[in-house]
Amino acid sequence: MSATEVSVLLIGFGLGGRVFHAPLIEAVPSLRLDGIVTGNPERAEQARTAHPEATIHPTVEEALAHPYDLAVISTANATHVPYATAALGAGMHVVLDKPIAPTAAAATELALLATDRGRLLIPFQNRRWDSDFLTALQVARDGRIGTVHRYESRIERMRVTPKPGWRGSADPADMGGMLYDLGAHVIDQAILLMGPVTSVSAAVRSVRPDFAADDDVVLLLTHLAGGVSVLTVSQIAAFPEPRITLFGTHGGLRVDATDSQEPALVAGRDPRSAEWGREPAGTDAYLRTMGEDNVAHEELLPLVAGQWPRFYRAVAETLTEGAVPPVLVSDVIQNLRVLDAARTSAATGTVVTLDPPAGHEE
């Protein structure tokens, strides 16, 4: 690996690889998208057109025989562990889509392999840099609403007819469903904002007819500091509730708008733009603060700009300068402990205690 440039292999050129990863990688001057893996002829042609300087490989095995520095894996969930294992074995650093593994134990094994190989395993938790979440994090940390005692986070959609494919599979090996998909994001955000989790109660359901995987999930997390998080991810919710609500001892915050970076990438916008991540005028959060006199003060609060490009800039700095990775694999192992507990809670109808608590590194 050059001291200033990183040769990148992108494994997978579906929606994730084509729309999320490739543009963000190319927005960083020190990252070179030199290779792409896809066995789909139509996607291979799309890759050649969009990235003419990249070598298109039909198989992972062929690609890993080449000397790339970093493998970015954006493929079906069930392939995450075997592809990451193969890339680490080939001597590459790895950026891996969530969920990085089906369980915390499997993720720990993968992390140990990376350590043994002297390589980095960096989870892609891009929603840490959503505009809605960054706004909530800023308000929670600046003390304007006092001590936050309840955090509510919702990512809800309404799709009467499910999309086909592995995401709808009930086979645990496929890692389909909402708990693995969006649940991995809201759990990560909740721990970042509210701190370590001590117990988990969950309802994980399949509501739509002829759809085997879970499509409606509600999690209740109790945190070591005393607060609670109520997390909802659903494909069958007709009324969009606020994306985020914070309740504090001196007020609260409500964020109705959802981060717009995903549709911006789908529309082909350049993440290097100076306006990137800024929400449209009028897209404000609602802040209410109260003093000891119980008189409410209300204001509209512009959302903090979303910062998905920050992830790959930090990856480049990690690999070329030795900086701390943007997401620690140890953090995501703790996220998976919560996800494991949620599955157990839903299956048994019990509250699952986490000892020690599941928390991120400071």
Order of alpha helices (4+ residues) and beta strands (2+ residues): beta-alpha-beta-alpha-beta-alpha-beta-alpha-beta-alpha-beta-alpha-beta-alpha-beta-beta-beta-beta-beta-alpha-beta-beta-alpha-alpha-beta
